[in-house]
Amino acid sequence: MRNSKALLAFLFALAAVAILVLAGARANDETGIDSVVIAALPAAFVVALAGLSLARRGRFDFQRTLGRRGGRSTAALARGLNILALLLAFTGGLAIAVFAVLKLVA
């Protein structure tokens, strides 16, 4: 028996990090910051929040079954990656906001 919530949380974490990496790569091209990059940040934030919720449920499933279901380390790793993705998405949003203000002032 596998802890599917912990595994799904890990996949959500990987998806959120992938969205952020792809958005960063796109912003680093000659096109600069466009609407796709701006839309990717809230999308990664929402995916990471969903993954964080699933990681919590996976940890509760592990505790409820007294470890028979497994997935403790997967849930912990998913939690860490989802928190990292949340922080990166928030930081990226702040960076774009500062960039927009500086562009308006200059």
N, C-alpha and C positions, 0 to 999 in steps of 0.2 A: 504494500500500500504506500503510495507516494503522497507527499504534501503538495497538491497541485497549486494551492494559493501561493505558496512560497516560490515555486517555480515560475508562476505567472508574474509574480512581483519582480523577480529577477529579469524576466523578459521585458517588462515595462521599464525597468531601470536602464537596460541596454538600449531600448528604443528612445528613451528621453535623452540619454547621452549621445546617441547617434544623431538625433535631431539637432542637438546643440553643435556637434562637430560639423555636420553638414552646413548649418547656418553660418558657422564661423568661417568655413572654407569658402562659402559663397560671398560673404562680406569681405573676404580678403582678396577676391578677384578684382578686376578692373571696374566691375559694375558698382562696387561700393555697397552701401546699405540701401536695400530696396524693400518693398512691401513683403516679399517672401521671407526675408530675414526677420523683419519686425513681427510677422505672423508666426514665425517658428518659435519665438521665445515663450509666448503664452501657451502654445501647444505643448512644448516641452514641460512647462510648469504644470499643466493639467495632467499630462501623462505621468510625471513624477509623483504628483499627489495621489493619483490612483494607485500607482505602484507602492507608495508608502502605506496606503490603506490595506492593500493586499498583503504586504509584508507583515503588518500587524496581525491580520487575520491568520496568516500562516503560522506566526509564532503562537497565537492562541490555540490553533489546532494542534500544534506540537505539545503544548502544555496540557490541553484537554485530554489528549490520548496518552499522556504520560510518556511521551517520546516514541511510542510505537509507530506513529505515522512518519517520523523523521522530518527533515527540512529545517532544522534549527540553524545550521550554518548558512543554508541558502537564504533563509529569511533575514538573517543578520547581514549578510553580504548585500542583499537586495535593499535593505533599509539604508545601509551606508551609501550605496550608489544612488538611490533615490534622493537622499538628503544632499549629496553632492550635486545632482542635477538640479534640484530646487535652488541651491545657492548659486549655481552658475547661471541659471535662467534669470534669477533676481538681479544678479550682478550685470548681466547683459542688458537687462531692461534699464537699469540705472545708467549704464554707459550710453545707451541710445538716447535716453532722456537728456543727459548732459551734452551729448553731441548735438541734439536738436536745439537746445538752448544756446549753445555756443554758435551754432550756425545762424540763429535768429539775431543774435547780438552783433556778430561780425558782418 
